[in-house]
Every structure is written in structure tokens, then in C-alpha cells.
Amino acid sequence: MGIFDMFTQEIAIDLGTANTLIIHNNKIVIDEPSIVAIDRLTGKAIAVGTQAKLMQGKTHENIKVVRPLKDGVIADFHASEHMIKEFIKQIPQIRGKFIQPTLRIVICIPSGITEVEKRAVRDSAQKVNAKEVILIYEPMAAAIGAGIDVESPEGNMIVDIGGGTTEIAVIALGGIVVDRSLKLAGDVFTNDISYFIRSNYNLDIGERTAERIKIEIGSALEELDFTLDDISVQGKDLLTGKPKEIMVSYKEIFKALDKSIMRIEDAVMETLSITPPELATDIYKTGIFLAGGGALLNGLADRIHRKTGLPVFVAEDPLRNCCSWDRHCS
């Protein structure tokens, strides 16, 4: 170890469309929404993460709330730089230090990312005093986090449904053999719900409300083996302009999400169709692993099982199952 290594900290970042996680010393130290509130006059960040999310839909003209990532990649370079910098400042082992350490950063990226998008991720990381930036594809990170032995010659299939993208991959011998990156995931589900409520109830709801509906009663099946109670939803009546409340059931939300989930099913089937026969044989035995926040959608694992005829497993704590891949990459 060189003398300057004493002043280097190693961190792993899951830079997600919906949430950003930072892992340091094998622990999640930051788990915040990927949102930044920026002062339009000064261009400076007012708030990031949870504090910025609380401002969403409630700001005046001098403040804009930005989600720097779209479809799993950086869409706003300036805002992403602010966000990463502020999150890193919040890491307990770094916060308050007189001499800021240099960083060795591992960052998770979608498998369908372009070279230009890769450069944007690297540039954002290098702006926060990173001396080394290592990129790892999301399905590989999700597989490691799910406890899959990615170095094994046995093939495994992972379906990682995040906020901006759904990553489907078959992994063997430490590499991705076949993969599919679909720009359809949690954000599209949220928009589907907003559109359904607007079309069927003439009720305009905000993004936070639609997300709450998705989390509480989102369903991939019209009939579940368990009961989900109807929930109350408040919004603005498009006909009168007045605030209004309605009751919504999970069966209605199934109708809102059905077409999008069907596209994910089709992508899984397409990936299976181009998988080499020997790996397909392995997957018949090992099954399909679901990761990411979308894996928590009620009935999704059962629906994919019915479609593929294969065993389907949801990773333990799928929202955070990246928390062990930094050890693999260190």
C-alpha cells in the first residue's frame, strides 16, 4: 500500500433513476431519492434526496426540482454532479474531514448504455475527487447482490426492474452472455397509474401520489392469493378544479399496468429465445431471479412463472440487493 492510499476511500454507487445508494465499508450509508432542487437564480443545489423530493410539485418559479437521471443514464450533467457531490459529503466517514480524501468509485450502469453515456457517468464521478472510476453493468451487480455465483460455468438469468430500465441478462463465467435493456420500468408504471386515474376518474394526481398507489396496491395479476384493501386517493377534479377523493382497488391498478408488464414478459421470452441451449438447460434448473424495486410488485413473480414455466425467485431485499457487489469489485 502506498502512502497516498491512506487518504483514499473506496465507495460503490448504485446511481438509479429513482434512488441512489452509496455503499462504504460494505454498508449502505446513503439511500436517497435521485432528485435535486436547484435555485434558478444562482444555479446552486438547495436540497438533494428526500428533502428535494418533499419539494416536488410544490415549488415557485425560482426553484426547479430535477431528476438528473432518465432511463438509467444521466440526462442532466449539472444536476447529477450536484447530487453526487452532496451525497458523498453526507457519508459519515468523509463528512467534516478537513482534508477530503480521494475516492475510488465503482458505479452501476445499464447494460444498454452508449459510450457517450458512459463518459457522462465517468465525468460526473471525476468531478467529485475520484482518482479511479470503475463501471459495472446493472444485471451483473444485481446478480452478485442476489447471491448468485457469477463466476460459475452454470448459467443464471437475472431480471432487474429499476426505476428507468429493466435489465434482463443471462450470466455465466463472470460475464454477460446475452442481455436485453428495456426502457420500461418503475417510472413507466407510475405514469401508467396517473394516466389511468386521469382517464377513468377525471382526477389529476401528482407523481408522488401515483408512486404511493404503485407501492401500496400495485399488482401484476387481476386475482391475487391474498387481499389488498382499497386505498383513498386525493387529487384535483379536472371538471370542477376542486380537490377530490376517490377509492381505488388493486384490480383497477392491474388494468393500468397490464400492457407494460406484458412488454417485460415479452422481453424475458425474447432473451430466453436467444440463449445458448446449454445455458437454457441451466436456467431450467436454476430459474429466474428478480431484483430491483419493480420485483416487489404484487404477483409479478407468479405472473412471470406462468408465462415462462420456470421457477421465479425474488432477491432478498431487492431494492438494496446491490449492497454486496462492492466487495466483489474491490
C-alpha positions in Angstrom: 0.0 0.0 0.0 1.4 3.4 -1.0 1.4 6.3 1.4 -1.3 8.1 -0.6 -3.6 5.0 -0.3 -4.1 6.0 3.3 -6.1 9.0 2.0 -8.2 7.1 -0.4 -11.7 5.9 0.3 -13.5 3.2 -1.7 -17.2 3.6 -2.3 -19.8 1.9 -4.6 -22.7 3.9 -6.1 -25.9 2.5 -7.5 -26.9 5.5 -9.5 -30.5 4.8 -10.1 -33.3 6.7 -11.9 -35.5 6.6 -8.8 -33.0 6.1 -5.9 -29.3 6.4 -5.3 -27.4 4.1 -2.9 -23.9 4.6 -1.8 -22.0 1.7 -0.1 -18.9 2.3 2.0 -17.1 -0.4 4.1 -19.8 -2.9 3.0 -22.6 -0.9 4.5 -25.3 1.3 2.8 -24.5 4.8 4.1 -26.8 6.7 1.6 -30.2 5.6 0.4 -31.9 8.7 -1.1 -34.2 9.6 -4.0 -32.3 10.7 -7.1 -33.7 14.2 -7.0 -32.1 17.7 -6.8 -33.8 21.1 -6.0 -31.9 23.9 -7.7 -32.1 27.7 -7.3 -32.7 29.0 -10.8 -31.1 32.4 -10.0 -27.8 31.0 -8.6 -27.7 27.6 -10.2 -26.8 26.1 -6.8 -28.3 23.0 -5.2 -30.8 23.9 -2.4 -31.6 20.3 -1.5 -31.0 16.7 -2.6 -32.6 13.4 -2.0 -35.5 13.2 0.5 -35.5 17.0 1.2 -35.7 17.7 -2.6 -38.5 15.1 -3.0 -40.6 16.9 -0.4 -40.5 20.0 -2.6 -41.7 18.1 -5.8 -44.8 19.7 -7.2 -44.8 22.5 -4.7 -42.1 24.9 -5.9 -42.3 28.5 -7.0 -40.7 29.9 -10.2 -37.2 30.4 -8.6 -36.8 26.8 -7.7 -36.7 23.8 -10.1 -36.8 20.2 -8.9 -34.8 18.0 -11.2 -34.4 14.2 -11.6 -30.9 14.1 -13.1 -31.2 10.5 -14.5 -33.6 9.3 -17.1 -33.9 5.7 -18.3 -31.0 4.8 -16.1 -28.5 7.3 -17.5 -27.5 10.9 -16.8 -29.9 13.3 -18.5 -28.8 16.5 -16.7 -25.0 16.6 -16.2 -25.0 19.7 -14.0 -27.7 18.4 -11.6 -26.1 14.9 -11.4 -22.8 16.4 -10.4 -24.5 18.4 -7.6 -26.4 15.3 -6.4 -23.4 13.0 -6.3 -21.2 15.7 -4.6 -23.8 16.3 -1.9 -24.5 12.6 -1.2 -20.8 11.9 -0.9 -20.4 14.8 1.6 -23.1 13.0 3.7 -21.0 9.8 4.1 -20.2 9.7 7.9 -16.5 8.7 7.4 -16.0 11.6 4.9 -18.3 14.3 6.4 -16.4 17.0 8.3 -12.9 16.0 7.4 -10.5 18.9 6.9 -8.7 17.1 4.1 -11.2 15.5 1.7 -9.9 12.0 0.7 -9.6 11.0 -2.9 -12.1 8.3 -4.0 -12.1 5.0 -5.8 -15.6 4.6 -7.1 -17.5 1.7 -8.5 -20.7 2.8 -10.3 -23.6 0.7 -11.6 -24.7 1.3 -15.2 -27.4 -0.1 -17.6 -26.2 -2.8 -20.0 -27.6 -0.9 -22.9 -25.6 2.3 -22.2 -23.8 4.1 -25.0 -20.1 5.2 -25.0 -21.3 8.8 -24.7 -23.5 8.0 -21.7 -20.6 6.1 -20.1 -18.4 9.2 -20.5 -21.1 11.3 -18.8 -21.1 8.9 -15.8 -17.3 9.0 -15.5 -17.1 12.8 -15.9 -19.7 13.3 -13.1 -17.7 10.9 -10.8 -14.4 12.6 -11.6 -15.8 16.0 -10.6 -16.1 14.7 -7.0 -12.4 14.0 -6.5 -12.4 10.4 -7.9 -9.0 9.2 -8.9 -10.4 5.9 -10.3 -13.9 5.2 -11.7 -14.9 1.6 -12.4 -18.2 0.8 -14.2 -20.2 -2.4 -13.6 -23.3 -3.4 -15.6 -26.5 -3.4 -13.5 -27.5 -7.0 -14.2 -24.1 -8.2 -13.1 -24.3 -6.1 -9.9 -27.8 -7.3 -9.3 -26.8 -11.0 -9.7 -23.9 -10.6 -7.3 -26.2 -8.8 -4.8 -28.7 -11.6 -5.1 -26.1 -14.1 -4.1 -25.6 -15.8 -7.5 -22.1 -17.3 -8.1 -21.4 -15.3 -11.3 -18.0 -17.0 -11.8 -19.6 -20.4 -12.1 -20.0 -22.0 -15.6 -23.7 -22.6 -14.7 -26.0 -20.1 -16.4 -28.3 -17.8 -14.4 -30.9 -15.4 -15.5 -31.5 -12.1 -13.8 -34.3 -9.6 -14.4 -33.5 -6.3 -12.7 -36.6 -3.9 -12.8 -35.4 -0.5 -11.7 -36.8 3.0 -12.0 -35.8 3.8 -15.5 -34.8 0.5 -17.1 -35.5 -3.2 -16.9 -32.2 -5.2 -17.4 -32.5 -8.8 -18.4 -29.4 -10.9 -18.7 -28.0 -14.4 -18.7 -24.8 -14.6 -16.8 -22.1 -17.3 -16.8 -18.3 -17.5 -16.2 -18.1 -13.9 -14.8 -19.7 -12.3 -17.9 -23.0 -11.4 -19.6 -23.7 -13.9 -22.4 -27.0 -12.4 -23.6 -28.8 -9.4 -22.4 -31.7 -7.0 -23.1 -32.1 -3.5 -21.8 -35.7 -2.2 -21.8 -36.5 1.5 -21.2 -39.6 0.5 -19.3 -39.7 0.1 -15.5 -41.0 1.7 -12.3 -41.3 5.2 -13.8 -43.5 3.9 -16.6 -45.6 2.1 -14.1 -46.1 5.3 -12.2 -47.1 7.2 -15.4 -49.5 4.3 -16.3 -51.3 4.8 -13.0 -51.5 8.6 -13.4 -53.0 8.2 -16.9 -55.5 5.5 -15.7 -56.8 7.7 -12.8 -57.0 10.7 -15.1 -58.8 8.8 -17.9 -61.3 6.9 -15.7 -61.9 9.3 -12.9 -61.1 12.8 -14.4 -58.8 13.1 -11.5 -55.3 14.7 -11.8 -52.8 13.3 -9.4 -49.2 14.1 -8.7 -46.2 11.8 -9.3 -45.8 11.2 -5.5 -49.4 10.1 -5.2 -49.1 7.7 -8.2 -46.0 6.2 -6.7 -47.8 5.6 -3.4 -50.6 3.8 -5.2 -48.0 1.6 -7.1 -46.2 0.7 -3.8 -49.4 0.0 -1.8 -51.7 -1.8 -4.2 -49.7 -2.2 -7.5 -50.5 -5.6 -8.9 -49.3 -7.7 -11.9 -52.3 -10.1 -11.5 -56.1 -9.5 -11.6 -56.6 -12.1 -8.9 -54.1 -12.4 -6.0 -53.9 -15.1 -3.4 -54.1 -12.5 -0.7 -56.2 -9.5 0.0 -55.2 -5.9 -0.7 -57.6 -3.2 0.7 -58.8 -0.4 -1.5 -57.0 2.9 -0.8 -58.1 6.5 -0.9 -56.6 8.8 -3.5 -56.8 12.6 -3.4 -56.2 14.9 -6.4 -57.8 17.7 -8.4 -61.1 17.1 -10.3 -60.4 18.1 -13.9 -64.1 19.1 -14.4 -64.6 21.4 -11.4 -61.0 22.2 -10.4 -61.8 21.2 -6.8 -59.9 18.8 -4.6 -61.5 15.4 -4.7 -61.1 11.9 -3.1 -61.8 8.5 -4.7 -61.3 4.9 -3.7 -59.1 2.7 -5.9 -58.7 -1.1 -5.9 -55.7 -3.3 -6.8 -57.7 -4.8 -9.7 -58.0 -1.4 -11.3 -54.3 -0.8 -10.9 -53.7 -4.2 -12.6 -55.6 -2.9 -15.6 -53.3 0.2 -15.6 -50.1 -1.8 -15.5 -51.0 -4.8 -17.6 -49.7 -3.7 -21.0 -46.3 -2.5 -19.6 -45.9 -5.8 -17.7 -46.7 -7.7 -20.9 -43.8 -5.9 -22.6 -41.4 -7.1 -19.8 -42.7 -10.6 -20.2 -42.1 -10.5 -23.9 -38.6 -9.2 -23.4 -37.9 -12.1 -21.0 -39.2 -14.6 -23.6 -37.0 -12.9 -26.3 -33.9 -13.2 -24.1 -34.7 -16.9 -23.4 -35.1 -17.5 -27.2 -31.6 -16.3 -28.0 -29.9 -18.0 -25.0 -27.5 -20.8 -26.0 -29.0 -24.3 -25.4 -26.6 -25.4 -22.7 -27.3 -22.2 -20.7 -31.0 -22.6 -21.3 -30.7 -26.1 -19.7 -29.1 -24.5 -16.7 -31.8 -21.8 -16.4 -34.5 -24.6 -16.5 -32.9 -25.8 -13.2 -31.8 -22.6 -11.6 -34.8 -20.5 -12.6 -35.1 -16.7 -13.0 -34.1 -14.2 -10.3 -36.0 -10.9 -9.9 -34.2 -7.8 -8.5 -34.9 -4.1 -8.3 -37.8 -2.2 -6.8 -40.1 -3.5 -9.6 -39.6 -7.0 -8.3 -41.8 -6.0 -5.3 -44.9 -5.6 -7.4 -47.6 -7.9 -6.1 -48.0 -11.0 -8.1 -45.1 -10.3 -10.6 -43.0 -13.4 -9.8 -46.1 -15.6 -10.2 -47.0 -13.9 -13.5 -43.5 -14.5 -15.0 -43.6 -18.1 -13.7 -46.9 -18.7 -15.5 -45.5 -17.1 -18.7 -42.2 -18.9 -18.8 -42.9 -22.1 -16.9 -39.7 -21.6 -14.9 -39.1 -21.2 -11.2 -39.0 -17.4 -10.3 -37.3 -16.1 -7.2 -37.3 -12.6 -5.8 -34.0 -11.5 -4.4 -33.8 -10.8 -0.7 -34.4 -7.1 -0.2 -34.5 -6.4 -4.0 -34.4 -2.6 -3.5 -31.0 -2.9 -1.8 -29.6 -6.1 -3.2 -26.6 -4.2 -4.7 -25.1 -3.8 -1.2 -22.7 -6.8 -1.6 -21.4 -6.2 -5.1 -18.9 -3.6 -3.9 -17.0 -6.4 -2.1 -16.7 -8.3 -5.3 -15.3 -5.3 -7.2 -12.9 -4.0 -4.6 
